């Protein structure tokens, strides 16, 4: 190993399983325990600063007289086009949603394309057109970007990176560490639609009702909730990689609280449930790209549910559990049989390359 990239792993304080993986594996990018430990024990010590420490979907910081939010994300989904969308819509909506669940109004995006030599120009044009339409629908502007090309066989067609900037609403302070015992846990719609749409294409699965991705920009819906509920909203997340289970485990850890789910209340479409059973997957771990989870004060739960139900993207919203002082830093589900089961953070990921 050249001297300039030598690194002393012996001084790492990281626990297992990270030390058991001397090379990167797919699970490091899956939104599970491996990825979280990579962040905690490699990236955070190297880049430590107050804005990064929050570990929300976007960093928030003060600049001049205002508060800004900034987020970045990379998209490597396969296939590039899937029922309900494409990598283009996914790239715009994913970053818009990261800003929105951080309490910000998304304003500007950047986009970078990494293209493989030989990639059909007609496919790139379709992706660019999808991004333009998604940005217009979300009310954001793509204001800067970059393009790189790699040799044939080195890029898998097209990868996209987006970054976004938004204005944080005055008086709003939401984050993974803000959940309180007694808070209600609300999800804006059905779980697992995006991940199962991708997998149904990959596996050639056909169902009586086709599974479509839920890919959508949520800033309008979230804005309507904040307009009414305001400071009663303590935390918001979009359950993408790792699904509902990962983001609720992260909130439990960051806030030092327990999360108790009512399994019977989890909204899952029958065709998605059937696909999950066929593939041996649990819907709480499957990715979503058009859903938000709200942690709200108990007195605001009914009004938030009403607001969501009145919005086209929130018509399947459900109260699925609450925050508790019991079993701190753990996610527990009350099963349909009346027993409790712990839902841990997964080591890696069930479904690679779904966003």
C-alpha positions in Angstrom: 0.0 0.0 0.0 1.5 3.4 -0.9 2.5 5.5 2.1 0.1 8.3 1.2 -3.0 6.0 1.7 -1.7 4.0 4.7 -4.0 4.1 7.7 -3.7 2.6 11.1 -6.8 0.6 11.8 -5.4 -0.7 15.1 -6.4 2.6 16.9 -10.0 2.4 15.8 -12.5 2.3 18.6 -15.3 0.9 16.4 -17.2 -2.2 17.6 -18.0 -5.3 15.6 -19.1 -5.8 12.9 -17.3 -3.0 11.2 -13.8 -4.3 12.1 -14.8 -7.6 10.5 -15.0 -6.0 7.1 -11.6 -4.8 5.9 -13.1 -4.0 2.4 -16.4 -2.3 1.4 -19.4 -4.6 1.0 -22.8 -3.8 -0.4 -24.3 -3.5 3.1 -22.2 -0.4 3.8 -24.5 1.5 1.5 -27.8 0.0 2.7 -28.9 2.3 5.4 -28.3 -0.4 8.1 -25.9 -1.0 10.9 -22.8 -1.3 8.7 -23.5 2.0 7.0 -24.2 3.7 10.4 -21.0 2.4 11.9 -19.0 3.6 8.8 -20.5 7.1 9.4 -19.9 7.0 13.2 -16.4 5.6 13.3 -14.9 6.9 10.0 -16.7 9.9 8.6 -17.8 11.7 11.7 -14.3 11.7 13.4 -12.7 12.9 10.2 -15.2 15.6 9.4 -16.5 16.5 12.9 -18.5 19.7 13.1 -21.8 20.8 14.7 -23.8 20.8 11.5 -22.8 17.2 10.6 -23.3 15.9 14.2 -27.1 16.1 13.9 -27.1 13.1 11.4 -30.5 14.0 10.0 -31.6 13.8 6.4 -30.1 17.3 5.9 -27.6 19.5 7.7 -29.1 22.8 9.1 -27.0 25.8 9.9 -27.2 29.6 10.2 -25.9 31.8 7.4 -26.3 35.5 7.8 -29.7 36.2 9.3 -31.3 32.9 8.1 -31.2 29.2 8.6 -30.4 26.9 5.7 -30.6 23.2 5.2 -28.3 21.3 2.8 -28.5 17.7 1.7 -26.7 15.5 -0.9 -27.5 12.0 -2.2 -26.3 9.7 -4.9 -28.5 7.4 -7.0 -27.4 4.0 -8.5 -30.8 2.3 -8.9 -31.2 -0.6 -11.3 -33.2 -0.7 -13.5 -32.9 3.0 -14.4 -36.6 3.0 -15.5 -39.2 1.3 -13.3 -43.0 1.3 -12.8 -43.9 4.7 -11.4 -40.7 6.6 -12.3 -37.0 6.5 -13.2 -33.7 7.5 -11.7 -34.4 11.0 -12.9 -37.5 11.6 -10.7 -35.8 9.7 -7.9 -32.8 12.0 -7.9 -34.9 15.1 -7.6 -37.5 13.9 -5.2 -35.1 12.2 -2.9 -33.1 15.4 -2.2 -36.3 17.5 -2.1 -37.7 15.2 0.5 -34.5 15.2 2.6 -34.7 18.9 2.8 -38.5 18.9 3.5 -38.3 16.5 6.5 -35.6 18.7 8.0 -38.1 21.5 8.2 -36.9 23.4 5.1 -38.5 24.7 2.0 -36.4 23.3 -0.9 -35.1 25.9 -3.3 -32.1 24.9 -5.4 -30.5 21.7 -6.6 -27.3 20.7 -8.3 -27.0 17.6 -10.4 -23.9 15.5 -11.5 -24.1 12.7 -14.0 -21.6 9.9 -14.1 -22.2 8.2 -17.5 -20.7 5.0 -19.0 -19.3 5.1 -22.5 -21.9 3.7 -24.8 -24.9 4.8 -22.8 -27.7 5.6 -25.3 -28.3 9.3 -25.6 -32.0 8.7 -25.9 -32.0 7.2 -22.4 -30.1 10.2 -21.0 -32.6 12.5 -22.7 -35.5 10.7 -21.0 -33.8 10.9 -17.6 -33.1 14.7 -18.0 -36.7 15.3 -19.1 -37.9 13.4 -16.0 -35.7 15.5 -13.8 -36.9 18.7 -15.3 -40.6 17.7 -14.8 -40.0 16.6 -11.3 -38.1 19.8 -10.4 -41.0 21.9 -11.8 -43.6 19.9 -9.9 -41.6 20.3 -6.7 -41.1 24.1 -7.2 -37.3 23.9 -7.2 -34.6 24.9 -9.7 -31.6 22.9 -10.9 -29.0 25.6 -11.0 -25.6 23.9 -11.5 -24.2 20.5 -12.4 -21.4 18.4 -13.9 -21.0 15.5 -16.3 -18.3 12.8 -16.2 -17.8 9.8 -18.5 -16.1 6.6 -17.5 -14.9 3.8 -19.8 -17.3 1.1 -21.1 -17.8 -1.5 -18.5 -16.9 0.7 -15.6 -20.1 2.7 -14.8 -23.3 0.6 -15.2 -25.0 3.1 -17.5 -25.8 6.1 -15.4 -25.3 7.3 -11.8 -26.6 10.6 -10.5 -25.6 12.8 -7.6 -27.9 15.6 -6.4 -27.4 18.2 -3.7 -30.0 20.7 -2.5 -30.4 23.8 -0.4 -33.5 25.1 1.3 -34.7 27.7 3.8 -35.6 26.4 7.3 -38.9 27.6 8.5 -38.7 30.1 11.3 -39.3 28.5 14.7 -39.1 25.0 13.4 -36.6 22.7 15.0 -37.0 19.0 14.1 -34.5 16.2 14.2 -33.8 12.6 15.2 -32.9 13.7 18.8 -36.2 15.6 19.4 -38.6 12.7 20.0 -40.3 12.7 23.5 -42.2 10.0 25.4 -45.9 10.2 24.6 -45.3 11.5 21.0 -47.4 9.8 18.3 -45.7 8.1 15.3 -47.6 8.7 12.0 -46.7 7.5 8.5 -48.1 9.3 5.5 -49.0 6.2 3.5 -48.4 2.6 2.6 -45.0 1.0 3.1 -42.7 -0.8 0.8 -44.1 0.4 -2.6 -40.8 1.6 -4.1 -38.6 -1.3 -3.0 -41.1 -3.9 -4.2 -41.7 -2.1 -7.5 -37.9 -2.3 -8.2 -37.8 -6.0 -7.1 -40.9 -7.0 -9.1 -39.1 -5.8 -12.2 -35.8 -7.4 -11.4 -37.4 -10.8 -10.5 -40.1 -10.8 -13.2 -42.9 -10.9 -10.7 -46.5 -10.3 -11.9 -49.4 -9.5 -9.6 -53.1 -8.9 -10.3 -52.5 -5.2 -9.3 -49.1 -4.0 -10.7 -46.8 -2.6 -8.0 -45.7 1.0 -8.7 -43.1 3.1 -7.0 -44.4 5.8 -4.7 -41.7 8.2 -5.9 -42.9 11.7 -5.2 -41.9 15.1 -3.8 -43.3 15.6 -0.3 -42.5 19.2 0.3 -46.0 20.5 -0.4 -47.6 17.9 1.9 -45.1 18.5 4.7 -45.5 22.2 4.4 -49.2 22.0 4.9 -48.6 20.0 8.1 -46.0 22.5 9.4 -48.4 25.4 8.6 -50.9 24.0 11.1 -49.0 21.8 13.6 -45.8 23.8 13.7 -43.7 23.2 16.8 -45.9 20.2 17.7 -43.9 18.3 15.0 -40.8 17.1 16.8 -39.2 14.9 14.1 -39.7 13.9 10.5 -37.9 11.4 8.3 -38.4 9.8 4.9 -38.0 6.0 5.2 -35.9 5.3 2.2 -32.9 2.8 2.5 -33.6 0.4 5.3 -37.3 1.4 5.4 -39.4 2.4 8.4 -37.4 0.1 10.8 -34.1 1.9 10.1 -35.3 5.4 10.6 -37.3 4.6 13.8 -34.2 2.8 15.2 -32.1 5.9 14.5 -34.7 8.1 16.2 -34.8 5.8 19.2 -31.0 5.9 19.5 -30.7 9.6 19.0 -33.4 10.6 21.4 -32.7 7.9 24.0 -36.4 6.7 23.9 -38.3 3.6 22.9 -40.6 3.3 19.9 -43.6 1.0 20.2 -45.4 0.1 16.9 -48.8 -1.5 16.5 -48.1 -4.0 13.8 -51.8 -4.2 12.9 -51.9 -0.5 12.1 -49.0 -0.6 9.5 -50.4 0.2 6.1 -49.2 -2.2 3.4 -50.8 -2.8 0.1 -51.9 -6.5 -0.4 -49.8 -6.9 -3.5 -46.7 -5.5 -1.7 -47.4 -7.8 1.2 -47.6 -10.7 -1.2 -44.4 -9.8 -2.9 -42.6 -9.4 0.5 -43.8 -12.9 1.5 -42.7 -14.4 -1.8 -39.2 -12.9 -1.4 -39.0 -13.5 2.3 -38.8 -9.8 3.2 -40.3 -7.7 6.0 -42.2 -4.6 4.7 -40.8 -2.5 7.6 -37.3 -2.8 6.1 -38.3 -2.1 2.5 -37.5 1.3 1.0 -40.1 4.0 0.3 -39.5 7.1 -1.9 -42.8 9.0 -1.4 -43.6 8.6 2.3 -42.8 10.6 5.4 -42.8 9.6 9.1 -43.9 12.3 11.6 -43.2 12.2 15.3 -45.7 14.7 16.8 -47.0 15.7 20.2 -50.0 13.6 21.2 -52.4 16.5 21.2 -51.5 17.2 17.5 -51.9 13.6 16.2 -55.6 13.9 15.1 -55.0 17.2 13.3 -51.9 15.9 11.5 -53.8 12.8 10.4 -56.6 14.9 9.1 -54.3 17.2 7.2 -52.5 14.2 5.6 -55.7 12.5 4.7 -56.8 15.6 2.8 -53.7 15.6 0.7 -53.3 13.4 -2.4 -50.0 12.0 -1.2 -51.3 11.3 2.4 -54.7 9.6 1.9 -53.4 6.3 3.4 -51.8 8.0 6.4 -52.0 6.0 9.7 -51.2 6.3 13.3 -48.8 3.4 13.8 -47.4 3.7 17.3 -45.9 6.1 19.9 -42.8 7.1 21.7 -42.2 5.5 25.1 -39.8 5.8 28.0 -39.7 2.0 28.2 -37.1 -0.1 26.4 -35.0 3.0 25.5 -33.1 3.0 22.2 -35.1 0.1 20.9 -37.9 -0.4 18.3 -40.5 -2.9 19.5 -43.7 -4.0 17.6 -46.9 -5.3 19.2 -47.8 -8.2 17.0 -51.3 -9.1 15.8 -51.1 -12.0 18.3 -50.6 -9.6 21.2 -46.9 -10.4 21.7 -44.0 -8.0 21.4 -41.1 -8.4 19.0 -37.9 -6.3 18.8 -37.2 -4.9 15.3 -33.4 -4.4 15.2 -31.4 -2.3 12.8 -30.3 -4.6 10.0 -26.6 -5.2 9.5 -26.7 -4.5 5.8 -29.6 -4.3 3.4 -32.2 -6.6 2.0 -32.5 -4.9 -1.4 -29.3 -3.4 -2.9 -29.5 -0.7 -5.6 -33.1 0.4 -5.0 -32.3 4.1 -5.0 
